[in-house]
């Protein structure tokens, strides 16, 4: 089992990777397709909101996160 500090560190790495990819998508250097269809800007905005929400959960600590077995 990972410690809360390890989970935070892992999340920061994954968040930074995702944010970099989203920025490249918005800048036009990365093209995202799903079943040969361009992914909409609204999908990217949704991802950004959910990343921010997960940041808040991680910062709140383990007492605010339900663990599903």
Legacy VTK file of the C-alpha trace (Angstrom):
# vtk DataFile Version 3.0
C-alpha trace
ASCII
DATASET POLYDATA
POINTS 69 float
0.000 0.000 0.000
1.288 3.455 -0.866
1.613 6.170 1.727
-0.288 9.459 1.289
3.021 11.170 0.405
3.722 8.575 -2.298
0.210 9.002 -3.707
0.666 12.781 -3.813
4.030 12.440 -5.544
2.635 10.010 -8.113
-0.386 12.262 -8.749
1.844 15.318 -9.257
3.835 13.438 -11.899
0.707 12.224 -13.709
-0.972 15.650 -13.437
2.060 17.407 -14.902
2.194 14.903 -17.756
-1.505 15.365 -18.513
-1.305 19.159 -18.290
1.654 19.171 -20.686
-0.277 17.062 -23.175
-3.376 19.258 -22.865
-1.281 22.384 -23.450
0.267 20.827 -26.565
-3.205 19.883 -27.795
-4.462 23.431 -27.296
-1.343 24.839 -28.964
-1.830 22.645 -32.023
1.328 20.538 -31.653
-0.644 17.496 -30.473
-3.744 16.122 -32.150
-6.109 13.941 -30.173
-8.449 11.595 -32.016
-10.983 9.035 -30.900
-12.210 6.638 -33.563
-10.741 9.010 -36.200
-12.786 11.959 -34.855
-11.144 15.047 -33.344
-11.705 15.311 -29.609
-13.676 18.427 -28.781
-12.389 21.396 -26.814
-15.173 20.792 -24.291
-13.716 17.356 -23.527
-10.361 18.994 -22.799
-12.056 21.562 -20.536
-13.783 18.727 -18.679
-10.450 16.966 -18.174
-8.920 20.150 -16.771
-11.814 20.578 -14.316
-11.539 16.991 -13.161
-7.776 17.307 -12.693
-8.379 20.360 -10.494
-11.023 18.482 -8.485
-8.675 15.544 -7.960
-5.976 18.004 -6.839
-8.377 19.237 -4.157
-9.108 15.665 -3.018
-5.419 14.771 -2.830
-4.624 17.929 -0.873
-7.513 17.249 1.525
-5.832 14.024 2.567
-6.867 10.409 2.999
-9.689 11.137 5.453
-11.698 12.757 2.632
-11.275 9.944 0.105
-13.429 6.828 0.119
-11.491 3.663 -0.620
-13.389 1.056 -2.641
-12.120 -2.497 -2.129
LINES 1 70
69 0 1 2 3 4 5 6 7 8 9 10 11 12 13 14 15 16 17 18 19 20 21 22 23 24 25 26 27 28 29 30 31 32 33 34 35 36 37 38 39 40 41 42 43 44 45 46 47 48 49 50 51 52 53 54 55 56 57 58 59 60 61 62 63 64 65 66 67 68
